[in-house]
Amino acid sequence: MAARKQKQKRMSAQVVEDEDYQLRYEVVAGIDVAKESAVVCVRMPPAAGRKHRTSHLQAVPAMVPAIGELAAELKAAGVQMVSMEATSDYWRVWFAVLEEAGLAVQLVSSSQARNLPGRPKTDKEDARWIARLTEMGMLRSSFVPPPEIRALRVYTRHIWDLTADRTRYWQRLEKLLEDALCKLTSVVSRLAGHQTARAVIEAMIAGERDPRALAALGQGRMRNDRLPALAEALSGMRFGPQHAHAAASLLRAIDLLEAELRDLQERVTAHLAAIPASWGVDADGVTGPEAGRAGDAAVLAAADRLDEIPGLGREAAAALIAEIGLDMSRFPTPQALVSWAGLTPTARQSGPVKGRGKKGRGNTYAKRIAVLAAYAAANTDTFLGERFRRLAVRPGGGGRKKAGCAVGRSILVIVWHLLNDPAARYRDLGPDWHATHTDRSRKARNARRQLEALGYDVIITLREDAA
C-alpha cells in the first residue's frame, strides 16, 4: 500500500510580491445599494483622544438630488474612495452622480464585497464591511467605461435586443406557415432576407392561392432550379384569412424593426466619430472624425483597424468598442481582457489534483461578439479560419464549440494590440502558417512509432523535391 504511494516532489521556493493590504485610505465610504435607498458608511480616522477608527452611517434615498447632497458631504469630509456593490442596475444612479461630483468611485463585484458567513447580515453591516475592505485596499474594482463609451453602449446593446426581437418575429412567421400547412421553409433556405420567400408571402397575403402562380414568383437560383419543388411545397396549404392577417402584422413589425436598426447603426457611426480617441490620422498628418479611412493612412480609425480582422466587420467592431472601450490601460495585458470577457478557464487545484476549470461568465456581450466573429472567420481562407478548422476536427478537442472559444480568444488578443497601439495594423499570417511551421522531423518520428507499434519496419527517406 505504502509502496504504491507516489512521493510528492517538493516545490521550489517562490517569492510572490503581495498587494499592500495595510491601511491605504484614511477616509473612505462604502455604499450598500438598494432600489429605493442605500446605506452609506463613512470611515473616519480616530477622533482626538481615541484609538479606533469610527464609522458614520446614514440612509440616503436613491434620488438624484439626495445623492447630490451626499456627494457634497463626502467631498467636504475628504473622502478618498467610494465603493459600492454592483447590485442589478440600481448602482448606476449612485455611480453617475458621485462621479460627476469629482469623487473617486469604484464598482465592485458582489463576489468581492460579500459579507463573511456567520456575521450579521444587515444593510448597515454590509455598508460598514464594504467601507472596511475599501480602506484596506482589498477590493478589486470592476471595469466601468467612461461616459462617452457608456452612451455608445446604450445604442449597441439596443441593437442586440432589437435584432433578437426581429429573429423572434421571423420564427413566429415560420410557425404560422407551418400551421397553414405551407412548407415554404422546406424549400427556401431561410425566411429572413430571402427575396423569393418575401414575394410569395406577400402574394399569399394579397389573396393568391395557386401554387404554380406563387412558384412563378421565384427569383435567382430558385427560379432556375427549384420551381417544381416550390410549387409542391405550396400545394394543399390551408392559408386562411386569419393566417393572412397575422402574417401581414408580423411583416409590418419586422419592417419597423429593420428601419429602427438602420437608424441605430447610423447613430452608432455618428457617436463613434464624435469620440476623439477613435479618430485616425491621414497620411498628411491631418486628424478628425473622417480621418484615417484610407488604406495609406498613418493611423486608421479605431473601427477600421478592427474591421481588418477576419470575421469581425465594422458593425461588430463598433459593438466591441462599446463594451471594452478605447483605452487598453484598464486591461494591463491581453490575457486580462480575455479573462474579463469570460473566455479564460479558472484554475482549480487541491493538493496534487488539478481539475479542469470552467470559464467565468464575464462580459456576455464581448464574449458573444468574439465567438460570433470566430464562426464568421471559419469560412475565410485566413490564419484564423485555418486555426478554427484545425481545432474543430482535433480528436477530443470539443468540436466547433471549443474552436469558437479558442479563436474568439485569439481575436480579443488581436483587438487588444490594435487598440493599445493605434499605429498597429492587422497582418494575416496566411492559412499555410501552421503547415510551414510544423516540425517535420517530430511528425515523422511519431508516424514511425505508430507504424512500428503495428509490426512494420519503417525506413524514412526525404524526397529531393521536399528537401
Buried (B, 14 or more C-beta within 10 A) or exposed (E): EEEEEEEEEEEEEEEEEEEEEEEBBBBBBBBBBBEEBBBBBBBBEEEEEEEEBEBEBEBBEBEEEBBBEBBEBBEEEEBBBBBBBBBEEBBBBBBBBBBEBEBBBBBBEEEBBEBEEEEEEEBBBBBBBBBBBBBBBBBEBBBBBBEBBBBBBEBBBBBBEBBEBBEEBBEBBBEBBEBBEBBBBEBBEEBBEBEBBBBBBBBBBEEBEEBEEBBBBBEEEBBEEBBEBBBBBBBEBEBEEEBBEBBBBBBEBBEEBBEBBEEBBEBBBEBBBEBEBBBBBBEEEEBEBEBBEEEEBBBBBBBBBBBBBBBBBBBBBBBBBBBBBBEBEBBEEBBBBBBBBBBBEEEEEEEEEEEEEEBBEBBEBBBBBBBBBBBBBBEBEBBBBBBBBEBBEEEEBEEBEBBBBBBBBBBBBBBBEBBBEBEBEBEBBEBEBEEEEEEEEEEEEEEBEEEEEEEEEEEEEEEEEEE
